Amino acid sequence: MSEHQYDESKIKTLSSLEHIRKRPGMYIGRLGNGSDPDDGIYILLKEVIDNAVDEYIMGYGKQVDIFIEENGRCRVRDYGRGIPLGKVVECVSVINTGAKYNTDVFQFSVGLNGVGTKAVNALSEQFTVCAFRKGRFKKALFEQGTLVHEEEGETEEKDGTLIEFLPDTASFPSYSFDIHYVDQRLWRYAYLNAGLILYLDAPSLQEEAEQEETKKNTSAKKKYYSAKGLLDLLEKELDDRGIYPPIQFAETALEFTFTHTDDYSETYYSFVNGTYTSEGGTHLSAFREGILKGVNEFSGKKYTGKDVRDGIVGILAVKVQEPVFESQTKNKLGNTDVKGWIVNAVREAVATYLYKYPESTEIFLDKIQRNERIRKELQSVRKEAKAKAKKVAFKIPQLKDCKHHPSRQNPSKKGRENMIFITEGQSAAGSIVSSRDPMIQAVFSLKGKPMNVFGQKLDLLYKNDEMYSLMRGLNVEDSIADLRFDKIILATDADVDGLHIRNLLLTFFLHYFEPLIKLGHVYILETPIFRARNKKQTIYCYSTQEKEEAINLLKGRGTAASVEVTRFKGLGEISPPEFKQFIGSDMRILPVRLDSLSEVGQVLSFYMGKNTPDRRQYIMEHLVLRPV
């Protein structure tokens, strides 16, 4: 047997852009097809817009124009200083090249690693950069990261930079931009940068404009602008649910606003240099600590953090010269040096507010005291519930656990995230238990329809055996951060009863554990409704349309009579060998997402509240009968 030759000829050196193309996940996280707001195409667009917004932050250019064409081609034009003409090519093609290492030019920027636009260039079929400076321009065209054309000359264009890119289908097959996700991101830029104007032009906006028959000369462009910044964002999220006027603070490197609502748990939106840190980090920990210290300093008491913060909705934005993120996608800040000054600034701002506004202070402290009273009342209920659970069994009877569980010190590896399926009844649970991966897949089976908890107090969690068992199984009684699973997947039947149970479960999470949804832990499992097959092939269908397409396909490969169609009435009817493929690597799950906190109360009140006549009328008016 010959040995594999290993010498100098086997050593390869990849260029900057070649490495990005070969290992895109290292630079932009997930790739995806555009169905998720964290998919790569949105990261590419974000990286380009970030650079434009950085110019505004430094005081240059108040407007950014964004164009998204139907084929996915994007153009972003800012009116800042423009890339220096002699460095245009290097700034978009050579890693670790850029002015953001120079704090004289960019004091606060997200893209300190010098990768952003290089990743966009490398992962685009076509990428064009054009810089305008003092009456001259420099343009460079790349194809799949390779420079193919340069030109330079005079121009009458205003100073700034224009970047155009078409995502590469080799990396993003069958992708499409969901303008809804783009819209959310652009509003975020506007709220974080009061006074900045962004314009979006996209085909779907044109369609919306044409549909507004009552408006004449409606522009397809959409404007994003906020005069009050974070306060506008907080007011949008709260929708008048705040119990006292928001506390506000704004300086160059730190801005925040918050108030309390009558809801459970804490909700925060945290940002670093304009980037949303969905997993928080040291800045958010410091913010929470500062609130507690400010309250205790003013009151002279020693309230607990939970009592002070339960019900808070807050927004925090910090600017850091050298941010250290725990991943390239910048979801969590790791800088420890920011903690001290943020804690002190927040503590002082909160204490000052409480001294200055006695009416608001009275409401604030009353909320804390109510939280404290509820917590103490719950202690005896919790003690009784735990004692009762121990008598029944040491283990949770409805939980078939898995072996791997993530922790803060040992998070799950990418592609091996663990999950828990919440199913209705033993038959559905049986199919999943028999076909699951016991290392990373757990199953919690409901005994029947869960209780509608909308409007119920927190003590119901301890008085209802099933709700208590579910809370214990997830391990979220003391803190959402203790969650034992990366994904919570609702696996209910695709019939009326199944949809009802799904809504009841969503009400449970939204009412008591809203951050689980906000942080992207809750999903809905899609399972096939039909199975079409002949002697040679089996096709599983997730909709009536897919069923018709499958029948036509199978008819083309046999006789009409040979096509057998089965409708699955419940998950329990799907055999374990079949079910295995629906919860494996090709599993279809839909993330449950919140567009706005203000919508939660309205939606739950309408669909799960006591307004039965209004709800019935709505259903009758919107009822659509479809043949099965």
Protein Blocks (a to p, Z undefined) as FASTA:
>chain_A
ZZddddfklpccddfklmmmmmmmlmnopnbjolafkbmklmmmmmmmmmmmmmmmnopa
jbdcddddfkopacdddfbeopafklmmmmmmpghiajklpmklmmbafklnommmmmmm
mmpfbdcddddeehiacddddeehiafbdcddddfbdcdddddddddfklmghiacdfkl
mmmmmmmmmmmmghiacddddfklmmmmmmmmmbghiafbdcdddfklmmmmmmmmnnop
afbdcdddddfkbccdddddfbecjdddddeehiacfkgpjklmmmmmmmmmmmmmmnop
acdfklmmgopacddddddfbacdfbfnopacfbfklmmmmmmmmmmmmmmmmmmmmmlm
mmmmmmmmmmmmmmmmmmmmmmmmmmmmmmmpmbdfklccdfbdcdfklccdehiaccdd
ddehjklmmmmmmmmcfklpccdddfbdcddfehiafklmmmpmklmmmmmmnopmmomk
lpcbfbdcddddfbfklmmmmmmmmmmmmmmmmmlmmnopaccddddfbdcddfkbccdd
fbfklmmmmmmmmmmnmcfklpccdddfbfklpcfklmmmmmmmklccdddddfbfklmm
mmmmmmmmmklmlmmmmmmmmgccddZZ
